Amino acid sequence: MSRIALVTLVVDDYDEAVRFYTEALGFRLVEDAPRPDGSRWVVVAPTSVDGAGTGLLLARAKGEDQRARVGDQIGGRVGFFLHTDDFARDHARMLAAGVTFLEEPRHEPYGSVAVFQDLYGNRWDLLQPAA
């Protein structure tokens, strides 16, 4: 069996990114280890009942090319999909934590959804799939 374990997300600052993902989105800090080159190996992941799922490797941008991509790694499209088992609960919690939603919640045949942005402007769907 194969699965995608990590997806790299280029960020400006490790600590501000960890704060956003753990405090505003409710992720857990899986690992934060220094590396010999002065960088850090920082992994956050959504909390799930079974512990399965894909984590985010938060990688601090190096050089102008990477810094230019912070916040727009997907060309302005929704690039990340955060599933929930209780849309109303998580939407309210995220709003209270200061997360910016770009639209009002909507109900589609595939589930309840609203687009939000992370602290850098990357677009995400908060999605409760239809039963």
Residue, then its C-alpha position, 0 to 999 in steps of 0.5 A: m500500500s502506498r500513500i502520500a505522507l508529506v506535502t511541502l509548504v514553503v513558508d516565510d518563518y517556521d514559528e509563525a507557520v507552526r502557530f497558525y497551523t496549530e492554533a488557528l487550524g488545530f493541527r498537531l506539531v508532529e516534529d520540529a528538529p534542527r538540521p545541520d545547515g541551520s534549517r529545521w524539519v518541521v511537520v504539522a498534521p491535522t488531528s485525526v482519529d486514526g492518525a492517518g493522513t498527509g502532513l505538511l512539511l513547513a520549509r522556510a523559503k531560501g532565495e528569491d525564487q522560493r520567497a516569490r512563491v510563498g502564498d501562491q504555490i498553486g497559482g491562485r487556485v485552491g490547493f489544499f483540502l481540509h476535511t472535517d466531520d463537523f463543518a459548522r464546529d470547525h468553521a466557527r472555531m476557525l473564524a474565532a481564531g482569525v482565519t480569513f474565509l473568502e466566501e460564505p459556506r455553501h452546500e454542494p452535492y459533494g458536501s459543505v464547503a468554504v474557501f479560506q486562506d492560510l496566513y500566507g494567502n494559500r487557498w484551502d477548502l474546508l470541506q465536510p464531504a456528503a454522507 
